[in-house]
Amino acid sequence: MGSLFSSAQKREDIDMALAKAKQIVSSNPVVVFSKTYCGFCTRVKKLLSELQATHKVIELDEEGDGDEIQTGLHEWTGQRTVPNVFINGKHIGGSDVVIGKHQQGQLVPLLVEAGAIPKQTMHS
């Protein structure tokens, strides 16, 4: 009987963590779900800082429910890996996608639209 309870409890923990993640995503212009030791995460956080974009970083390896959040994000977005980036409430993807969008000139307009970068600081 114990295993049935623990899997139900685990499901509840994941649901709660996913609800928390969705709340964070909906209340911040840019959210990066990250791990402190992840080089790809560092690249994305550095890029956002260089662009002076307002962004919230959730370090999953420092959160008590980080594993549950990561599992919930995987169910929500289909992406298991970090960084897992959201802009304006929309799932963008990981490091390659974010860096690619920046190289194609698509990242800054998304950040401006999300209100993460004031319009007047845009450089052409």
C-alpha positions as CSV (number, residue, x, y, z in Angstrom):
1,M,0.0,0.0,0.0
2,G,2.9,2.3,0.7
3,S,4.0,2.6,-2.9
4,L,0.5,3.6,-4.0
5,F,0.5,6.4,-1.5
6,S,4.0,7.6,-2.4
7,S,3.3,7.7,-6.1
8,A,0.1,9.7,-5.3
9,Q,2.1,12.0,-3.1
10,K,4.8,12.4,-5.7
11,R,2.0,13.3,-8.3
12,E,0.7,15.9,-5.9
13,D,4.1,17.3,-5.3
14,I,4.7,17.6,-9.1
15,D,1.3,19.2,-9.6
16,M,2.0,21.8,-6.8
17,A,5.5,22.5,-8.2
18,L,4.1,22.9,-11.7
19,A,1.4,25.3,-10.4
20,K,4.2,27.3,-8.7
21,A,6.3,27.3,-11.9
22,K,3.2,28.6,-13.9
23,Q,2.6,31.3,-11.3
24,I,6.2,32.5,-11.6
25,V,6.1,32.4,-15.4
26,S,2.8,34.4,-15.5
27,S,4.1,37.1,-13.1
28,N,7.5,37.8,-14.6
29,P,8.4,39.1,-18.1
30,V,11.3,36.6,-18.5
31,V,11.9,33.4,-16.4
32,V,14.9,31.2,-16.7
33,F,14.7,27.8,-14.9
34,S,18.3,27.0,-14.4
35,K,20.9,25.1,-12.4
36,T,23.9,26.9,-10.8
37,Y,26.5,24.5,-12.3
38,C,25.0,24.4,-15.9
39,G,27.2,26.2,-18.5
40,F,24.4,26.6,-21.0
41,C,22.3,28.2,-18.2
42,T,25.2,30.6,-17.5
43,R,25.4,31.6,-21.2
44,V,21.7,32.5,-21.3
45,K,21.7,34.4,-17.9
46,K,24.9,36.3,-19.1
47,L,23.2,37.2,-22.4
48,L,20.0,38.5,-20.6
49,S,22.2,40.5,-18.2
50,E,24.2,42.0,-21.1
51,L,20.9,43.0,-22.8
52,Q,19.9,44.5,-19.4
53,A,16.7,42.5,-19.6
54,T,14.7,42.1,-16.4
55,H,14.6,38.4,-15.7
56,K,13.8,36.0,-12.9
57,V,16.1,33.0,-12.4
58,I,15.0,29.9,-10.6
59,E,18.0,27.7,-9.7
60,L,16.4,24.3,-9.6
61,D,19.4,22.8,-7.7
62,E,18.8,25.3,-4.9
63,E,15.0,24.8,-4.7
64,G,13.6,22.3,-2.2
65,D,11.1,21.2,-4.9
66,G,13.5,21.7,-7.9
67,D,13.2,18.1,-9.1
68,E,9.4,18.3,-9.0
69,I,9.5,21.7,-10.8
70,Q,11.8,20.2,-13.5
71,T,9.4,17.2,-13.9
72,G,6.4,19.5,-14.1
73,L,8.1,21.7,-16.7
74,H,8.9,18.6,-18.7
75,E,5.2,17.6,-18.7
76,W,4.2,21.2,-19.5
77,T,6.7,22.1,-22.3
78,G,8.1,18.7,-23.4
79,Q,11.6,20.0,-22.5
80,R,13.5,18.2,-19.7
81,T,16.7,20.1,-19.8
82,V,17.8,23.5,-18.4
83,P,17.9,26.3,-19.1
84,N,14.2,26.3,-19.7
85,V,13.3,29.9,-20.8
86,F,10.0,31.7,-20.9
87,I,9.4,35.1,-22.3
88,N,6.0,36.9,-21.9
89,G,4.5,33.7,-20.5
90,K,5.5,31.7,-23.6
91,H,7.9,28.8,-23.6
92,I,10.9,29.7,-25.7
93,G,13.2,26.8,-25.2
94,G,16.8,26.2,-24.1
95,S,20.2,27.8,-24.7
96,D,20.5,27.0,-28.4
97,V,17.0,28.4,-29.1
98,V,17.6,31.6,-27.1
99,I,21.1,32.2,-28.5
100,G,19.8,31.4,-32.0
101,K,17.0,33.9,-31.7
102,H,19.5,36.5,-30.5
103,Q,21.8,35.9,-33.5
104,Q,18.8,36.2,-35.8
105,G,17.8,39.5,-34.2
106,Q,14.5,38.0,-32.8
107,L,15.3,38.0,-29.1
108,V,15.4,41.7,-28.3
109,P,12.0,42.4,-29.9
110,L,10.5,39.6,-27.8
111,L,12.1,41.1,-24.7
112,V,10.8,44.6,-25.5
113,E,7.3,43.2,-26.2
114,A,7.5,41.4,-22.8
115,G,8.4,44.7,-21.1
116,A,11.8,43.2,-20.0
117,I,13.7,45.9,-21.9
118,P,12.5,49.5,-22.1
119,K,11.9,50.5,-25.7
120,Q,14.2,53.5,-25.5
121,T,17.3,51.4,-24.8
122,M,16.9,49.4,-28.0
123,H,19.9,49.5,-30.2
124,S,19.6,48.8,-33.9
